[in-house]
Amino acid sequence: MSYFPRLKKKYTEEVVSALMEQFQYSSIMEVPRLVKISINQGIGSATQDKKLVDVAIDEMSRIAGQKAVPTKAKTSISNFKLREGMPIGARVTLRDYRMYEFLDRLISAALPRVRDFRGINDKSFDGRGNYSMGITEQIIFPEIDIEKITRMSGMDITFVTTAKTDAEALALLKLLGLPFKNQKTN
């Protein structure tokens, strides 16, 4: 295949050697890598308006470059007028080339468009080397047409890595280019 994502090339050529030197790995297979990126969007008002889920799926499909699937309610909650099996959100899981392409667009195009952006929080690791972050507005992505937006909605983005510790995952994501705040550059 002639096409190769820029960040995947950066990972194989620069990040692997830097992580091997930093953490003293004996084998290249020990070096942490990015497995997948999961994007999730919950739509609380979807119980009243069913079209909101379709709009969210369309927007998320444009952002991710891959078709999003609706998420359904697991249980019924009468106070929220929610029935089991009712669509209440959208999600998409990106792997391999599409994952690196999305990460590249997130770092170089979307995050710089956030108002008063000072970097992303480095405290949102789960203890097993996975990182989660939230985005409050979907309009930071260049794929979304601002004139066609009916309502602002945020989303959760989770980076799943093979890192065993949060320090390894932080080093991996920093070397890939995620702009963490309060971090000294090497």
Long-range contacts (C-beta under 8 A, 24 or more apart in sequence): 3-97, 5-97, 5-100, 5-101, 5-104, 6-100, 6-104, 7-100, 7-101, 7-103, 7-104, 7-176, 7-177, 8-97, 8-100, 10-176, 10-177, 11-100, 11-176, 14-175, 15-172, 15-175, 15-176, 18-175, 19-168, 19-171, 19-172, 19-175, 22-171, 23-168, 23-171, 32-129, 32-161, 32-162, 32-163, 32-164, 32-168, 32-169, 32-172, 33-161, 33-162, 33-172, 34-99, 34-100, 34-103, 34-159, 34-160, 34-161, 34-172, 34-176, 35-95, 35-160, 35-161, 35-162, 36-93, 36-94, 36-95, 36-99, 36-160, 37-93, 37-94, 37-99, 37-102, 37-103, 37-157, 37-158, 37-159, 37-160, 38-91, 38-92, 38-93, 38-94, 38-157, 38-158, 38-160, 39-63, 39-64, 39-68, 39-91, 39-92, 39-93, 39-94, 39-155, 39-156, 39-157, 39-158, 40-71, 40-89, 40-90, 40-91, 40-155, 40-156, 40-157, 40-158, 41-89, 41-90, 41-91, 41-153, 41-154, 41-155, 41-156, 42-71, 42-88, 42-89, 43-88, 43-89, 43-90, 43-153, 44-88, 46-86, 46-87, 46-88, 46-89, 47-80, 47-81, 47-82, 47-86, 47-88, 48-81, 50-87, 52-151, 53-87, 53-88, 53-89, 53-90, 55-150, 56-89, 56-90, 56-153, 57-90, 59-138, 59-144, 59-153, 60-90, 60-91, 60-92, 60-155, 61-92, 62-141, 62-143, 62-144, 63-102, 63-138, 63-141, 63-143, 63-144, 64-92, 64-94, 64-98, 64-102, 65-94, 65-98, 65-101, 65-102, 66-92, 66-94, 66-98, 67-92, 68-92, 103-176, 103-177, 105-141, 105-142, 106-157, 107-176, 107-177, 107-178, 107-179, 108-177, 109-141, 109-142, 110-135, 110-140, 110-141, 110-142, 111-140, 111-179, 113-139, 113-140, 113-142, 114-140, 117-179, 118-181, 119-179, 119-180, 119-181, 119-182, 119-183, 120-178, 120-179, 120-180, 120-181, 121-180, 121-181, 122-170, 122-180, 122-181, 122-182, 122-183, 125-166, 125-169, 125-170, 126-166, 127-166, 128-164, 129-161, 129-162, 129-163, 129-164, 129-165, 129-166, 129-168, 129-169, 130-158, 130-159, 130-160, 130-161, 130-169, 131-158, 131-159, 131-161, 131-169, 131-170, 131-173, 132-156, 132-157, 132-158, 132-159, 133-157
